[in-house]
């Protein structure tokens, strides 16, 4: 039996307006010809402007849950709604538009286009949004400047350090000013010092710009930046609670508002 705190109380303590809701979600895969249940009856509510860490061991289902909430995959059963939109009822095109407007994704592997420089990588979402070249470039320059990357605009990913690549990925995630940032092991490919810097950037987006942040991690040093911890094991929510000791943004290392 999973031990779960009252997630409704957690939601109300932060904000009465939920931005992410999941109810009775199941997800299955077929491996070796046999069904594998990755998520079992998962329900949660995340209010607007909350910083949530989803933790669990490898194979627990934490990344699958993030991909379902972000519309990258579909649940087999259950209900998921984000920003008052039901993901289950959306077509593929609807989901693509939803992801482009509502979610900024940050992944462990960065997923930058190797043939594009930093400016072009950040501006890429603007191509799909139909913005002019000037509009795309102006917004990308502003975002990269806010993340202290103004001197790397013309550098390709291979010319950037891991931390610089992740900052470019964060700038790209912010391009359309989404209300939600979803991160899958955002510090997994970084050294501890650079990882700390990346988490401080995410903390800044939460505290100064009111972004809803959802971070999947197996590292408690990463989770400590959040204000709420959801523990998942064997596809079920094991615990859901507020946590203390969230690390503040260091004043000397703050970024400027990107908006």
Secondary structure as UniProt FT lines:
FT   HELIX           7..14
FT   STRAND          18..31
FT   TURN            32..33
FT   STRAND          34..47
FT   TURN            48..49
FT   STRAND          51..55
FT   TURN            58..59
FT   HELIX           62..69
FT   TURN            70..71
FT   STRAND          77..82
FT   TURN            83..84
FT   STRAND          85..86
FT   HELIX           87..89
FT   HELIX           92..102
FT   STRAND          103..107
FT   TURN            108..109
FT   TURN            114..115
FT   HELIX           118..128
FT   TURN            129..130
FT   HELIX           133..146
FT   TURN            147..148
FT   HELIX           150..152
FT   TURN            153..154
FT   HELIX           157..159
FT   HELIX           162..174
FT   TURN            175..176
FT   STRAND          180..184
FT   TURN            186..189
FT   HELIX           192..209
FT   STRAND          212..217
FT   HELIX           220..223
FT   TURN            224..225
FT   STRAND          228..233
FT   TURN            234..235
FT   STRAND          236..242
FT   HELIX           251..253
//
